[in-house]
Amino acid sequence: MPDRLSRLAAMLEADPNDAFVLYGLAQEHARLGTAEGHARAVEYYDRCIAADPAYHYAYYHKAVSQIALDDNGGAAATLRAGLAAARATHEHKAVGELSALLDQIT
């Protein structure tokens, strides 16, 4: 995994606002399964969402990391923001998945 992290970090240097690379970095950090990994993942999910607010699954996985960090309030806020973004772009599958996770934690 560190090799993937270093490759993604190198790709990010070429384009610091590449939402796909930011999402990939977040996913790799979350896969570490540690509090530090989830905290870093949240940072990269935030950057991904800032670069592309329509990157719906960044909201979902950011919320999963927040839940892992015992931040259900933050996760609920993230999911609500993701729902608004998904509804605005008529992404019904994302709406369903974001809603289901929100229902689980509220």
N, C-alpha and C positions, 0 to 999 in steps of 0.2 A: 503493500500500500504506500509506503513512503515514496517509492519510485513514481507512482501515479500522482501523488501530491506534488512532487518536484516537477514532473512534466506539466501538470496543470498550472503550477505557479509560473513556469517559463512561458506558457501560452498567455497567461494573464498579463505578463510584462509587455507582450506585443500589443494587447488591447485590453486595458484595465476595465473597460465597461462591457466586456463580452458576457452577456447574461448566461449563455450556455456554459462557459468556463467557470463563472462564479458559482453556478448551480452545482457543477461537478465538484468543485472544491468543497462546497458545503456538504455534499453527500459523502465525500471521502472522510471529512472530519467527523460527521455524525456516525459513520460506520465504526469509528474507533470505540464508540460505546462508553466513553468516559465523560465526566462532567466537563473537563477541559475541551474535549472534542465537540461536545454539543454546544458549548459556549462559542467556540470558533465557528461552528456550523451556522449558528444564529447570525453571527456577523456577516458571513458570506451570503446567507439567504437574504439578509437586509440589503446588501449591495446588489444582489441579483434583482430583487424587487425594485430597487431604485433605478436600475438600468432598464428594466422591462416590467412595468407594473402589471402586465398581462401574463406574466409567467406564473400561472395559477398554482402549479405544484410546488413552487417555492414557498408559498404561503402554507400549504399543507405540511410539508416536511419541516418548515421552521416551527410550526406548532408542535409537531412530534418532538423536536428537540427541546422546545420549551417545556413540554410535559415531562420529558426525561429530567429536566432541571427543576422539577416541582414548581413550575410557574404556569399554573392552569389559567390564571387571570390574563397573563400575557398571551398565552396560547389562544384563549377565546377571542381576544382583541385581534390577533393575527388572522384567525379564521373568519371573523366578521369582515375584515378588510379584504381578504381573499374572496369571500362570497360577493362582495360588492363588485370587485374586479371581474369575477367570472360571470356574474349576471349582466354586467355592462357589455361583455363580448359574447353573450349568449352561449357560454360553454356549459351546457347542461350536465355533462358528466362531472366536470369539476365542481359544479354547484352541489350535486348529490354527494360527492365524496367529502367536500368541506363541511357540508351540513351534518353528515353522519358523524364525523369526528367531533364537531361542536356539540352535538347531542350527547355524545359519550362523556364529555367533561363538564357539562352544565346541568 
